[in-house]
Amino acid sequence: MTILAVFRSRAQTLEYLSALKADGVPAQAVNTPKEAGVGCGISAKFEEAFFPRARACLAKRRYTSFSGFMRVNGGKMGYL
């Protein structure tokens, strides 16, 4: 399954993506789905196997615009 890290700030999304990659998490920027209810436009996407590392990476930094993690399973999405 896929996980999206949803932010309200494009700049913080891109900063988080850089931090993920520096921590060895393969991630990419994707369009934020409208179901997220956030207007930023981009989210960080990575595979669920990397979720513990991605969560730890988030905890190391202060991201004031972080909205939450969403699990994408087929066509269904939901916040974790």
Backbone as CSV, one residue per row, in Angstrom:
resi,resn,N_x,N_y,N_z,CA_x,CA_y,CA_z,C_x,C_y,C_z
1,MET,0.826,-1.189,0.000,0.000,0.000,0.000,0.868,1.250,0.000
2,THR,0.254,2.335,-0.367,0.938,3.615,-0.467,0.493,4.536,0.658
3,ILE,1.417,5.335,1.150,1.130,6.332,2.177,1.430,7.709,1.600
4,LEU,0.578,8.677,1.914,0.817,10.070,1.562,0.997,10.866,2.840
5,ALA,2.016,11.701,2.872,2.190,12.672,3.944,1.618,13.978,3.403
6,VAL,0.549,14.441,4.027,-0.189,15.602,3.531,0.184,16.839,4.345
7,PHE,0.526,17.899,3.628,0.909,19.175,4.241,0.042,20.288,3.671
8,ARG,-0.058,21.390,4.412,-0.744,22.584,3.920,0.229,23.571,3.277
9,SER,1.521,23.231,3.260,2.554,24.104,2.702,3.386,23.334,1.677
10,ARG,3.474,23.894,0.490,4.299,23.263,-0.549,5.767,23.234,-0.129
11,ALA,6.236,24.329,0.472,7.643,24.413,0.880,7.971,23.334,1.907
12,GLN,7.091,23.118,2.882,7.361,22.092,3.893,7.247,20.691,3.304
13,THR,6.378,20.504,2.319,6.297,19.202,1.643,7.630,18.883,0.978
14,LEU,8.159,19.849,0.256,9.429,19.641,-0.449,10.583,19.451,0.528
15,GLU,10.563,20.169,1.642,11.592,19.998,2.672,11.524,18.590,3.265
16,TYR,10.312,18.136,3.536,10.118,16.783,4.075,10.583,15.724,3.068
17,LEU,10.283,15.918,1.801,10.758,14.980,0.773,12.276,14.869,0.773
18,SER,12.945,15.994,0.891,14.416,15.976,0.948,14.898,15.223,2.179
19,ALA,14.240,15.445,3.305,14.616,14.760,4.540,14.380,13.253,4.427
20,LEU,13.259,12.859,3.811,12.988,11.432,3.613,14.080,10.783,2.783
21,LYS,14.421,11.420,1.680,15.444,10.855,0.790,16.794,10.779,1.491
22,ALA,17.110,11.771,2.306,18.368,11.753,3.062,18.382,10.609,4.070
23,ASP,17.202,10.210,4.568,17.081,9.094,5.507,16.900,7.749,4.801
24,GLY,17.034,7.743,3.466,16.966,6.494,2.719,15.574,6.018,2.371
25,VAL,14.592,6.910,2.445,13.218,6.538,2.105,12.951,6.974,0.665
26,PRO,12.670,6.022,-0.230,12.328,6.406,-1.595,10.950,7.066,-1.602
27,ALA,10.904,8.332,-1.954,9.659,9.086,-1.924,9.602,10.015,-3.120
28,GLN,8.392,10.442,-3.431,8.219,11.369,-4.546,7.074,12.327,-4.258
29,ALA,7.078,13.440,-4.942,5.999,14.418,-4.830,4.863,14.000,-5.754
30,VAL,3.643,14.083,-5.231,2.447,13.761,-6.026,1.372,14.807,-5.732
31,ASN,0.391,14.886,-6.608,-0.731,15.774,-6.361,-1.501,15.305,-5.134
32,THR,-1.873,16.238,-4.283,-2.681,15.902,-3.113,-4.107,15.627,-3.585
33,PRO,-4.678,14.481,-3.209,-6.046,14.185,-3.632,-7.043,15.122,-2.936
34,LYS,-8.135,15.420,-3.608,-9.130,16.317,-3.028,-9.734,15.744,-1.746
35,GLU,-9.706,14.427,-1.601,-10.232,13.782,-0.393,-9.466,14.196,0.860
36,ALA,-8.255,14.698,0.683,-7.448,15.129,1.825,-8.000,16.406,2.449
37,GLY,-8.715,17.193,1.664,-9.295,18.419,2.177,-8.266,19.495,2.488
38,VAL,-7.141,19.462,1.794,-6.052,20.415,2.018,-5.726,21.067,0.680
39,GLY,-5.458,22.357,0.682,-5.277,23.068,-0.563,-3.856,23.202,-1.074
40,CYS,-2.891,22.565,-0.460,-1.475,22.731,-0.830,-1.203,22.315,-2.265
41,GLY,-1.694,21.189,-2.672,-1.474,20.726,-4.029,-0.511,19.577,-4.188
42,ILE,0.499,19.451,-3.304,1.411,18.310,-3.407,1.589,17.633,-2.047
43,SER,1.828,16.347,-2.113,2.076,15.532,-0.922,3.307,14.676,-1.177
44,ALA,3.838,14.098,-0.115,4.952,13.158,-0.230,4.387,11.742,-0.258
45,LYS,4.791,10.964,-1.237,4.288,9.597,-1.413,5.421,8.606,-1.195
46,PHE,5.132,7.540,-0.422,6.101,6.477,-0.198,5.346,5.194,0.117
47,GLU,6.050,4.085,0.078,5.422,2.791,0.344,5.287,2.558,1.850
48,GLU,4.253,1.832,2.223,3.932,1.605,3.629,5.073,0.938,4.400
49,ALA,5.891,0.162,3.742,7.026,-0.492,4.407,7.970,0.535,5.044
50,PHE,7.985,1.754,4.512,8.866,2.807,5.018,8.169,3.725,6.024
51,PHE,6.937,3.408,6.396,6.178,4.277,7.293,6.875,4.539,8.629
52,PRO,7.449,3.528,9.299,8.138,3.828,10.569,9.270,4.844,10.404
53,ARG,10.045,4.702,9.328,11.143,5.657,9.101,10.612,7.043,8.741
54,ALA,9.539,7.080,7.971,8.947,8.365,7.578,8.367,9.082,8.791
55,ARG,7.738,8.338,9.676,7.171,8.929,10.898,8.292,9.452,11.799
56,ALA,9.385,8.702,11.903,10.529,9.144,12.714,11.157,10.397,12.112
57,CYS,11.237,10.453,10.798,11.783,11.626,10.108,10.917,12.854,10.401
58,LEU,9.632,12.681,10.407,8.712,13.781,10.713,8.894,14.262,12.149
59,ALA,9.092,13.339,13.058,9.224,13.684,14.479,10.505,14.463,14.777
60,LYS,11.525,14.309,13.940,12.802,14.994,14.153,12.746,16.476,13.826
61,ARG,11.735,16.887,13.094,11.651,18.258,12.601,10.314,18.877,12.991
62,ARG,10.258,20.181,12.864,9.019,20.874,13.192,8.324,21.294,11.898
63,TYR,7.270,20.596,11.576,6.475,20.904,10.396,5.108,21.396,10.861
64,THR,4.924,22.686,10.855,3.683,23.274,11.358,2.506,23.071,10.414
65,SER,2.780,22.746,9.162,1.696,22.592,8.193,1.316,21.132,7.943
66,PHE,1.894,20.209,8.707,1.588,18.787,8.507,0.130,18.528,8.869
67,SER,-0.592,17.901,7.946,-2.013,17.623,8.146,-2.264,16.182,8.590
68,GLY,-1.429,15.250,8.136,-1.591,13.854,8.526,-1.102,12.903,7.448
69,PHE,-1.103,11.622,7.794,-0.746,10.569,6.848,-2.029,9.944,6.322
70,MET,-2.078,9.702,5.016,-3.209,9.024,4.392,-2.735,7.704,3.800
71,ARG,-3.529,6.670,3.986,-3.255,5.372,3.348,-4.093,5.307,2.078
72,VAL,-3.451,4.939,0.984,-4.132,4.786,-0.299,-4.169,3.307,-0.620
73,ASN,-5.364,2.756,-0.696,-5.544,1.338,-0.959,-6.511,1.204,-2.129
74,GLY,-5.938,0.990,-3.304,-6.768,0.965,-4.507,-7.351,2.349,-4.715
75,GLY,-8.643,2.461,-4.815,-9.304,3.747,-4.972,-9.738,4.366,-3.654
76,LYS,-9.485,3.658,-2.557,-9.941,4.150,-1.258,-8.812,4.862,-0.532
77,MET,-9.164,5.953,0.165,-8.185,6.719,0.914,-8.742,7.033,2.289
78,GLY,-7.845,7.108,3.248,-8.264,7.486,4.594,-7.074,7.887,5.435
79,TYR,-7.323,8.834,6.332,-6.267,9.269,7.232,-5.974,8.168,8.239
80,LEU,-4.707,8.035,8.593,-4.282,7.053,9.600,-4.483,7.629,10.988
